[in-house]
Amino acid sequence: MRVSSRYLLVFVAGLLIGGVSAGMFVASNWKRHFRDSYLMGVAGQAYAAGEIYAGRSKQLADRIRGNLPGYVHALEDHFPGGQGRNGTYWMVSDVYKLSETEVPTDLKPILASLPPRGSCPKPATRLNVDGAP
């Protein structure tokens, strides 16, 4: 085998090993991020259930409503669009309507730009027995 062929073989093998290593690194970080995000979601649900059972559901609802503008702005700034965006924002709008409070000024243009309610698929709010939304 000539010297140039060996260099080419080593170069291609290095690229292959590097690509596989990088893929494994990205996959492990993604899985860790997903796990941590899921854990935070479960902790949030457990906290909400605890507050409700402790008789503080009104305070919990008020605290959640107070945090909604920050959540909406985070979605708009970091995750624009998204399949469930419009349905989620209609749900945010419903919270203000049900609580009989005024929509914050900074959210009014976002919620006013929503398409008609019937055209928006609702985000999954519960899972079937098999885990599918």
N, C-alpha and C positions, 0 to 999 in steps of 0.2 A: 504494500500500500504506500502510495506516495505521501510525502509530508503534508502537502496542501489538502489531501483528502482526509488525513487525520485531524487537521485543524478544523476542517469543515464539520466532521463528525463530532468532535468535542464541542464546537460552538452550538450545533443543533441540539446535542444532548443537554448542554447548559441552559439553552432556552427552554427546553421541555421541562427540565427540573425546576427552573425558576418559575415558569408558568404554573406548574402544579403547586409549588410552594405558595405562591401568591394567592392562588385560588383557595387553598386550604386556610390561609390566614384570613382572607376576606370572609369566607363562610363561617369560620369560628367566631369572628367579631360580630357578624350579623346575627348569629344564633344567640350570642350573649346579650346583644342589645335587645332582641326580641324577647328573650327570657326576662330581662330586667323590666322591660315595658309591661309585660304580662303580669309580673309580680306586683308592680305598682298599681295596675288596674284591679287586681284581686284585693290588695290592701285597701284601695279606695272604696271598693264595694263593701268590704268588711267594716270599714269605718262608718260608712253611711248606714248600714244595717244596725250597728251598735248605737248610733245617734238616734235612730228611729225608735228602737226598742227602749232607749233611755228616756223617751218622751220629749226629745228635742228636735222633732221633725221640722217644725216651723223655722227654728234657728238654722238647721242644716240647709233647708231650702233657700233661706235668705242668703246664706254664705255662698251657696252654689250659684245663685242668681248674681251675686256680687262679683263672682269670678268669671262669669260668662264673657264679658267684654274682652278680658285678657285672652281667653281661649280663642275667641273669634279672630282677634287681631293676630295671634300667633299662627292660626291657620292661614289667614290671608297673607301674612308676611313670609312664612316658611314653607307652606304647602298649598299654594294656590291651585284652584280647580279641585279635582278629585271627584270620584264617582258619587259619593254621598253628600257632597257639599251642600247642595240646595235643600235636600231633605233635612239635613242637620240644622241648617239655618232656619228653616221653617219651625223646627222643634224649639230653637232658641226663641224665636218670635212668640211661640205659644207660651213659653214660660212667663214672658212679660205680660201677655194677655191674661193668663190664669192668675197671676199674682196681683193683677190690677195696678201695676207700676208702669211708669213711662219708660220707653226704650231710651237708653243713653244716647245722647246726641251723636257720638262718634259711631254708633252702630246703625243709626237710622238710614244712612245712604246704602250701607251694605244690605240690610234687610229689605229696603225699598227696591233694590235691583233684582230681587228674586223673581223667577218666572212664576206663572200660575201654579198654585199648590198641586193640582192634579197631575201636572207634567213632571213632578219631582218624585223619584223613587225614595221611599223612606229607608234610612239606614237600618240594618238588622238590629232589633232590640231584644231578641231572645233567640235561643238555639233550640232546634228540634232534638229529639232523643239521640239521633245519630251524630249530632254535633254540627250539622249543616245549618246555615242561617235561614 
